[in-house]
């Protein structure tokens, strides 16, 4: 005859150091577990004080208040007739441990310390706790007097043991012990443990849910038994979001699963299984039985309480297996950051959010996440969640308000603002207005030119010079400073409006400023320090541009936000430089000197694959083998690391962001690296150059290697995940202006859509191509001098083995160098005997002078090298 047992895993939205609120949520979960017939209740890791207490775990108050909460739980009638598994810190022999305290009917049964601490990524547990290294050892722990007075016990077993009830055996793991190669559940299962309970504080990362589910499923697939996984949910005061997903697996099959994203504070998931099914499954695995007969013994703590007790112990139906519910990355972006924002908003007790809405993908993604939050709130209220209703009423300041329409709720808690300047286009303004209308936010249109001019007047008066944009004849420093002042004015105005907007509308409170810099821009440092990327919190700061574009498409379909279509198709731009004929002349990828797809690759190799410059180059030689030459790849890697190291200091003031990617550059806790670098990386870059030359020489000596390298690519496919995002997708043979075909240095690229020049590998014995006829080109030079904005190339055919073909009427031959540099130019002596040709180009596709100007500021002077590179040299 079977014996069924009902158990419960609890998902709690705890808040670090909120002992009163945490106690109430724990007590509520125990009551709900009993209501559902459970006789064992498992809660998440460190649920009494909250997981993210940080250095508060070094304070005696944290231990004291945790024992006080436990005392309240022991005395409560709610905790009677159920085994309660609670998480809290415990000091044993003057050493602090992350523990499970298991009690039943006012008796503490066992204190089980964590055996493997998490010390990577966002976790720094060894800073506060010590791992328990005494395998299968129990010691006496002297209980505090406030506990002794309730339980009548002076000591309790402390250590690596298991519980033995009249009908089963129960073991424990704590979070990281499931992920470590030396998991305890294998040995416990072999020693007769039938139910293993894991209390976790596992945070959300995109696509991580699949890994977590597989680990829980496999925990019982080989050895049998029931595996209970309980996780936190919500924002407990840190950058991470705990994404729930508590589940129960029996004999390798999922039988119960809680929601991964939810606004509920208490979620209880139960399952009923037959203990005899577990025993028969274990016994049928003969190899398991052989191993079990030789496994060391775990010390048992005897418990006079049965999970299958009562007259109905064999009458309850068992829970059938279910299919796991796992979200797509787009759904995760829609739900995770939205829940995180709601927790932060209600717990900070502010009146809503303020977002500078530019009409681009990033700020629009942030707006969509706030819109998703409003949808979640309305659905939770309709489902009868009283806590969510009370929080919403307090936020809007109306005690009778019942949110039912997400657009109406957005109009009360979400303010957006388009901050125009003389460099802003009508298209982006219209996109911002349309999106705000569809989301329902309270929208403002302002102009920042007055403030910008006032600041520049202060500088001009003091220094007696007037800075100019480069298109007006200014230099690089002037151009950058004029862009930065606009960005920083927007930050100042954002905080001003966030503080006073609700006051102007006759409401109390203030607004939290939302940032909208994605993880790739942070990695590259493509942001102004203390601009609109400086905010209170940033829901997309850990999400890549590639995933955000997919999320925008998802939002179009899911929430019918049709205004996003034009935003998705527009080229990303900061709109900080003057327009050309009223049209945008500046794009993000061109400014960065690399595409967002390339940035994602760099970020993953740097952080996830632990690559320095040399290792990254070696991997990319294979990954991008059908797109770039080794020298081109070397230039790209060096430019990325140069840009990264120069801008690393910006990570020290990065806005607290939702952690969603494992390659985030956030240096607060996740990515510990210096912020002052030698940006030349002389040793590392020299190693790259040697390896690039070695590979190139090998291919020259063995042409068959080049053919083998490109074999199997006849369908035009590529191993590279890099593709242009300008105006949608591009053909695999197309070229973006960010360097997909053509070499670059300092982020400048010669690409075919600007100059109509194509690089092709050829036999160096071929005759040189004829120069284009002067009649077929436009001469933009003035007399014998170069104009101020020429693009000058030098081609070294002997060393590179590459031949330039002029495919359009866009070039004339120009002998000699720039007049500004004729007396000061110098060339490495090793290059003096090389044949050089200098060409000057101008585009004929309608973007002529502006494109050429951006590609080569001032007078371009080239240093010959293995591939055709550009190096900008400023005019004196």
N, C-alpha and C positions, 0 to 999 in steps of 0.2 A: 504494500500500500504506500502511495506517495505521500510526501510531506511537503506542502507548499509553504513558502515564506514570502512575505511582502516587505520590500525595502524601499527607501526613499532617498533620492539625491536632491539636494537643495541648491538653487541658484540664487544668490543674494547680491543686491546692489549695495554693498557696504561702502562706508566713507571713512577714510583714515582718521583716527582719533575721535570719531563721533561715537563714544561708548554708549550713550543713551539710545541713539538711533540704531546702532548695530545690535544692541540687546533686544530692542523691540522687533527687529526683523528676524533675528534668530528665534525668538519665542514664537513669532507668528508662523515661521516655517515648521517648527516642531508641532504646533497645533494642527497645521494643514496636513502634515505627514500622518498624524494620528487619525485625522478625519478620513484619509484615504486608506486606512487599514494597515499602515506600515508599523513594523515593530523594531526597525533599525533606521535611524535618521543620520545621514552623512551631510556635513556642511563643508563649505570651501575653506581654503587655506587661510589661517590667521584671521578668521572671521570676527573675532571679538574686538581687537584693536583696529582692524583693517590692514590690508597687505602693505600699502604704500606709506607706512609711518616713517620710513627712512631712519634718520638718526634719532628719532624719538624712541627707537628700540634700545638706545643706550641710556635712557632715562629710567630711573626707578619707578617714577609715576606710572609709566606704561605697564609695567609688570603688576603694580599694585591695583590699578583700575581693572586690569584683565581678571585678576582673582576676584575682585568685587563683583564683576559681571557674572563670573562663573558661580559665585555664591548665590546671586539672585536666581540664576537658572536652576541650581540644585534645589532651592526652596519652592520653586513654582510648582503648583499642582499640574501644570501643563506637561512637565517633563517626566511625570510618573508613567510607569508601564511602557516604556520605550527606551531602547538603548540610544543614547545621544553621543555623537562623535563630533566634538567641537575643536576648533583651531585657535591657539593662543600661544604667546611666548612663555617659557618657563625657565627659571634660573635653577640649575641643579649643580650643587657643589661649586657655586660661584662661577658657573659657565652658563651662558644663555643659549637656549635651544628653541628651534621652531618646532612646536609640538602639536600632537593630537591628544586631547584629554577626553577619555571615554568614560561615561558614567551612566548609571541606571538606578532609579529609585533611591536617590540621595546617597549613593555610594560611588566613589571614584574607583573605576575598575583598573585602568591602565593609563599611564602617560607614555606616549610613544614619540620619541624625538625623530627629526628628519635625518636620514642617513647620507643623502647626497644633496648638497646645496647648489643652487643655480648661481653661476658666476660668469655669465657672458651676456652679450646683447644689452638689454635694459636691466638686467638683474645683477645685484651686488650683495647677495645674502651673506657671504663670509665677512662682510664689514660689520655685521651685527650679531650673527649666530655662528655656532660651531657645529659641524656635522658629528653625528654619533657614530663612532668607529668600532664600538664593541659589538661584534656580530653575535647575535643569539645570546645576549647577556642581559639580565634584568638586575637592577639594583633597587634599594629602598630609597624612596624620596620622602622627605619630611614635609608634610603639608602645612600651609600657613594656618594660623589659629582660626581665622575666619572660616576656613573650610573644615577644620577639625570640629568646630562647634556645631556644624550642620551634619556632618557624616559620622562623627564619632570615631573617625580613623586618625591615627597619628602619622602613618606612613602608607605609601602606595607603591606598587611596582612601576619602575621607570626603566625604559630601554627597549630592546629589540625583541619583543615577544608578541604572542597572538592570543586571542580570546577563544576559550573553549566553552561553548554552551551545551546543554543536554542534547541538542539535535544537530549542531554544525560547528564549524571552526572558522573564525573570522580573522583576517590579517589586514595590515595597513601599508599603504604607500603614501608618500606626500609629494605631489607635483613632479619635480625633477626626477624622482625615482622611476617614473614611467618612461622617461626619455633617455636615461642613462643606459649604456650597454650592460651594466651589471644590475639590472632591475631585480628587486626583491620578489616580485610575484612568481617568478619561475621556481625559486627554491621553496617559497611558501607553499605553492601548489603541490610540489612534489612531496612535501611533508604533511599533506592532508588538509591544508587550508582550502575551503570551498568557496568562501566569499572574500574578495579582496577589495578594499575601499581606498580610493585615491582622492584626496582633497587637494584642489589645485587653485593657483592664481595664474592662469594662462591667458596672456593678452592676445589681442587680435593682430594679425598681419594678413594681408591679402593672400588668399589661396592656402592659408595655413590649416584651415578646417579639415581638409582632406588628410593631411598628415596625422592630425590628432585622432581622427576617427579610425584610421588604420592601426594606430598604436593600441587603442582601446580594444578594437576587435581582435587583434593578434594576441593580446595578453591572455586570452582564454582559448584561442583556436588550437594551440598545440597541447596544452595541459588541462583544459577544461576548467569549469568553475564559473562563477559570476564575478564580473568586474564592475564596480560602481565608481563613476567618475563625476565629481562635483566641482563646479567652477564658479568663480565670481562673475559678475556682469556689471557693466557701467564704468563711469569715471570716478575713481575713488580719491582724486586729487592730483593725479599725475598726467603725463603726456600719453600714457597708454590707455586703451579701452579693453576691459575684460569682456569677452564676447560669449559668455555662457556656454551653451551647447552641452550641458550636463547630460550624461547618458549611462545606460546600463547594458552590458553585453553578457550573454550567457552562452557558453560553449562555442564561442566564435561567431555568434549571431547577435545583431543589435535588436533589443527588445523594447527599448524606450529611449527617447531623445527629447530634451528640452529645447526651446528656441535659442538661436544663436544671438539674435538682436531683439531687444525688447525694452520698453519703458517701465515694465513691471519691476517692482522692488523685490518681490518674493515670488519665486517660481519653484514649485515642488513637482518632481517627476517620479512616479512610482512604477514598480513592476513586480509581478508575482511569478515565481519560478518553482519548479519541483526539485527539491534537493536530491531525490533519487535519480533524476535525469543527469545531474552533475556527476554522481557517483558512477553511473553506468557508462557515461562518456569517458571518464577517467580510466576506468578499468578496461575498456575496450582498446585503449591505446597501449599495446603491449610494451612497446619501447619505453613509453612513459612510466609504466609500472616497474620495469627493470631499473630505471633511474631512481624512482621513488624509493625502492627498497634499500638504496644505498645513501640516500640524502641525510645530511646532519639534522638533528632534532632542534626545533624551535621551542623555547620555554613557553608553557601554557599558563594562562591566568583563567581559573575556573569561574564561570558565571552561572548563577542559578536563575537563568531567565532564557526561555526558548523563543526562537523566531517563529516556530510553527505551532505555538501553544494555542489552546482553545479548542472548542468542539468542532470548529470549521477548518481545522488545520489541513484537511485533505479534500475539502469541498470547494475551495476557491479555484476558479479556472486560471491556468497559467497565461501569461501575456504572450501573444503571438509575435514572432519576429516582424520587424518593420524595415522599410527601406530608408536609408539615411537621407536627410534633407540637407543638401549642401548648396550654398549660394554661388552664383557666378561672381567674378571680380566686380562687375558693374553694380550688381545688387549689394555687394559688400560696401562699396563706396557710398551708395545711396543710404544704407542703413547704419553702418558703424559710426561714421563721423556725425550723423544726425543725432543718434542717441547720446554720443559724447557731448555734443553741443547742448542738448537739453539738460543733462546732468550739471554741466558747468554753469548754465544760465540760472537754473533754479537754486543751486547751492550757493552761487555767488550773490543771489538775491538782487540782481540787476533787472532793468526794465526791458531788455531786448538787445538786439544787435545793430551795429552800424557798419555798413560795407561800402567802401569806394568802388562803384561798379563801372568798369571801363568799357564794357562791351566786348571783352576778349574771353578766351576760353577759361582762363584761371579764375577771374572774379566771377564769371558766370557759373562755373562749377561750384564755387562757394555759395552763391545764391541758390543754386539748385539743391544743395545739401540742407540749407535752412528751410527751403520749401518742403523737402522730404521730412524734416523734423516736424513741420506744421501738420503734414498729413498723418504722421505717427501719433501726434498728440490727439488729433481729432478722432482717429480710430480707437485709441486707448480710452478716451472719454466715452465714446459710443459703446465700448465693450464693458463699461461700468467701473473703470479704474478710478476710485475716489481720490487716491493720492495725486494722480496726474491732474484731475479736475481742480483740486485745491491749489496745486502749484500754478496752474494756468490762471486761476482767478486772482491769486496774489500778484502774479507778474503784471497783469493788465490793470490791476487796481479796481476790479469790479467783482463784488462778492456773488452776484447772481449770473455772471457771465458763464455760458456753456459753449465751448468751442465746437462747432460742427462743420464750418467751412474753412478749409486750409487757407484760402485767400484772405478771408476776413481776419483770421488769426495772424497772418503775416502782416497785414496792415497795422496791427497793434504792437507787434514785437520786432518788426524788421524794417529798418530804414536804409534805403540805398541812395547813393549820391553820385551823379556823374560830374566829375571835376574837370571842366573843359579848360583848354588854353588855346592860344593862337595856333598851336601845332596839332590840335585835335581835328578830326575829320567829322563831317556830318554823318557819315555812315556809322561810326562807332557810337555816336550820340543816339542815333535812331535805334540801334540794336539794344543799347542799355535801356532806353525808354520802353521799348516793346517787351523786353524780358521782364522788367519791373511790373508792367501792367499785367502780364500773364501770371506772374507769381503772386501779385497782390501787395507788394511792399509799398511803404510810404516813400515816394521817390522825390528827390531834389535834383535840380540842375543848377550848378553854380559855375562861375568863371574865376580862374585863379590868376589871371594876367595882372591884375592890379597889385596883388601881393608879391608876385614875382618881380615886377618892375620896381616896386618899392625896395625890395632887398637888393636888387642890382644897383639901384641908385645910391644906396649906402656904400657899396663897394666902389662904384665909380667916383663918388665924391672923395673917398679916402685915398684911392690909388691913382686917380687921374688917367685911367685907361678904360676903354670900353671893350669887354669881351664879345666875340662874334662866333656864330655857328660856322662850321667849316664851309658850308655852301655859300657863306657870305665872306669867305676869305680868312676865317679864323683857324687857329691851330687845334691840335688834338686836345690839349688841356682846356682851352676855352670851350670847345664843343662839349666835352664831358661835364665841365662845371655848370654850363647852362642847362644841361639835361638834369643834373643832380638837384639844382635849386628848385626846379619844378616838382620833382618827386618828393623832396623834403617839405615843401610848402603843403603838398597834399596830405602828408602825415600830420602836420600841425593842425590843419583845418579839420582832418578827420576826428582828432581828439576834441577839438573845440565843439564840433557839431554833436559828437557823441555825448558830451556833458550837458549841452544846452537844448538839444532837439526836443526832448520830452518836456522840458520846462517851457519852451515856446509853444508847445501844444497843450499846455495846461495839465500835464501829468507829472507825477512824482518819479524820482529815480533817474538813473543814467543808463547809457548803452555801452555794451562791450564792443570794442573795435575788432573787426575780423580781418585777418590777413589773407592773402591769396597768392603767395609764392609757392610754386611746386617744388618737389624734391630735387628735380634736375637743375633748376635755376639756382637753388641753394648750393648744390655740389659745384657748379661752375662759378658761383659767385656773381651771377648775372642779376644783380639787384643793387640798388643804392642803399648804402648803410643809413638807417633811420629814415627810410621812405615809407610808402604804404605797406611794404612788407613788414614793417615794425608795427605790431598790433598787440592786442591783449592775448588772443589765441588764433590759431590758423588751422582750419579743418582739413586743408589739402596739402600741408607742408610735408607730408610723408608720402605723397602720391606722385607718380611720374606723369609727365605730359601725355605719354601714349595712353595710359589708363584713363586719364581725364578726358581725352577725346572720345574714348569708347563710352565713358560715363555720360558725356553730353548726348551722344546718340541714343543711349538707353533712356535718358530723361525725355528726349523728344517722343519716344514711343510710349514710355510708361506714364508720363504726366502731361502729355500733349502740349509741351512747351515748344510750339512751332517757331518761336523767335530764335531758338537756338540753332536752327538750320543755317542761317546766314553767318552766325558767329562761328560755327564749326568750319565753314568753308573759307573764312577770311584768314589771311596770313597773320600769325601772331606779331604784334607790334606794340612797342611802348609809347609811341606817338610823343616823343620828346624832341624831335628835330623838325624843322620847318617842312611844310607840305610842298609838293611840286604840282603846280596847277590845281590845287585843291585836293590832290590825291596823296595817299600815304607814301612816303619815300623811305621809310625806315622799317626793317623787319627784325624780329628777335634773332632768328637763326643766322642771319647775315651779320648782325652785331656780335653774336657769340663766336662766330667762326666755326660752328659745328651745328649739326642738327640735333633735335631733341632725342631722336632714336639713337644717335651715336652717344649722346650723354647717358642714356640708360645703360648702354653697353659698358661705357667707362665706369659708371657707378657700381654696376654689379661685379665687374672684375676687380675693382679697387676694394670693395668691402666684403662681398660674399666669397670671392675667390682669393682674397688676400694678396692681390697683385700690386707690386711696386711698378715703377716705370718700365724696367727691363722685362719683368715677367708679363706685363700687359702687352708689350710689343710682341713678345714671342707667341702669345696666344692669338693676337689679332692677325699676325702673319698668316695663320691658318684660317681663322674665322672670316677674314676679308680677302682671302687669296684671289678671288675672282673679280675683285673690284679695284684694288689698289696695288701698286708696286710696294716692295718692302720699304723703300725710301719715303714714299708717300705716307705709309703707315707710321713710320718713325716720326715724321713731322707732325702727324696728328696726335700721336701719344705725347710727344714733347710739348706741343701746344696746350693739350689738356692739362698736363701736370703743372705747366707754368701758370696757367690761368687759375687752376685749383689752389696752388700754393700762395699766389699773390692775394687771393680773396679769402683764404681760410679764416682770417681774423673776423670776418663777418659772421661766422658760425657762433662766435662767443656771445653775440647779442641776438641770435635767431629767435624769432617769436615762438613761444611754446606751441608745438604742433602735434596734431594727431599722428601717432606712430603707426604707419601702415606698410612700410617697406623695410626690408632687412638691409638695404644699402643707404639708409638715411645718413646724412653727414652731421646730424645734430650732435654737438660735442658736450651737451649737458651731462649725459650719462651713457649714451649709446655708442658714440664714435670718438674715442679718446685719442686725440692726436694733437700735436703742437699747432700753434697758429702763427708762428714765425718761422718761415722756411728760407733756405737759399733757393730762390726760385729758378736758378740756372741749373740745378741738379747736375753739376759738372761730371761727377763720377758715373752716375746712372745714365746720363744722356750719351756719354762717351761709349759706354757699353752697348747702348742701342745702335749707335752709329757703326761700331765695329761689326755687330751682328748683321745689320742691314747690308753693309758692304760685302760681308762674307756670303750672304744669301744671293745677292745680285751677281757676284762673281761666279758663284756655282752655276747659276742659270745661264750665264754667258758662255761658260766653258762646256756646259752640258745642256744644249737646247732641248733635249728630250725631257729634262726635268720640268721645263716650262710647259711642254705639251701634256705631260702627266698631271701637272698641277691643275690644268684647266680641263682635263678630261671629265666626262660625265656631266658636263654643263651645257649640252647641246640644246636643252629646252629653255635656256635663258634663266634658269633658276639660280638662286644665290644662297649661300650659307649665311650671309650676313643679315641680321635683323634690321639693318639700317635702311630706311627709305625716306624720301622727302615727304614732309607734311604740308608743303605749300599747295594750297588750292586743291586738297584731296590727294588721291594716289597718283603715282607716276609710273610710266612704263619702266621695265627693269633696265632699259638702255638709256633712259633719260638722265639728265644731269641737273641737280639742284645748284643754287648759287652758294651753297654751304660746303661744297667740296666733294661731290660724289665722283667727279672725273676730272682730274687736274690736281696739281700739287699745291701745297700751301705752306706758308710759314707765317707766324704771328696772326694766324686766323684768316689770312687773305687767300682767296682761291681763284684760279683761272678756270672758269667753267664755260661750257659750250653755249649755254643760253645767253651769256653776256657777250662773249668775244667770238663765238663761232669758231673756236679752235679745238681740234681734236688730237689727243695724244694716241699714237699707235706704236707698238713695238715693231721695229723693222731691223733688217740686216744693215749694219753700219756701212757696208760696202756699197750700198745703193747710192746713186747720184743725189746731190743736194737738190731740193725743190727750188724752182724758180721763185723769185720774190714776186708778190702781187704787183700788178701794174698800178702806177700812180693814178692812172685815169679811172681805175675802178674803186678808189678809196677816197675818203674824205680827209683832207689835211687840216687838222685843227691846230697845227703849230703856227706860231707867229714869227715870221722871218727865220733867222737862224737859231732862235731860242725855243726851248720847250715851253709849252704853256705851263701854268702852275699845277695842273692836275693830270699830267700824262701818266699812262700806264706803260712802263718800260720793262721789257723782258730781255734776258740774255739766255741764249740756248747753247749748251755745251754738248754738241752731238757726240764728240769723241768719248766723253766719260759716261754719258747716260745711255747711249745706244737708242735714243728716242728721237723721232723725227716729227717736227711740227708741220701740219698741213693747214693752209689758210682756206677755210671753206666758205668765206663770205667776203664781200667787198668792204673789209673793215680794217685794213692795215696798209701802212706805207712804210717804206724803209727810211730810217732816220739814223744817219751816222753820227758818231760822237756822243758825248754825254751831256748832262744838264749843265748849262752855263754856271749855275749856282755852285756846282761842285767840281768844275774842271780843274781847279787848283788844289782841291783838298781830297779828292777821291784817292783811295788806296786799295790795293788788291793783294790778297795773300800771294807771296812769291811763288808758291807751288802752282798757281794758276796762270802765271804770266805767259807761258808758252802755248796756251790753249786758244783754239779758234772760237771767236765770239761773234755773235750778231745781235744787234739791238733793234727792236721793233717797237713801234708805237701804234696803239690801237684806239679806235673809237667805235662805239656800237651804233648800229643803224636800225635798231628795233624800236625806236621811240623813247627809250630810256637813256639815250646816249650819255650825255655829259654827267648826269647824276650818278649812274652806275659806275662809270669810269672813275669818277671822283671818289666814290666810296671805296673802290677797290685799291686805289693807290693814292693816298693822301700826299700832297706836295710832290716832290720829284722822286720817282721810283728809281732806285739804284739796285742792281742785282749782284749778288755774289755767286759765281758759278759753283755748282754742286752736282751731285749725282742725278738729281731730278730737277725739273724746271721749277724754281721757287721764286717767290716774291719777298722782298724785304723792303719795308718802308724806311726811308731815310729822310728826316726832316730837313727842309731848307733853312739855311741860316739867314 
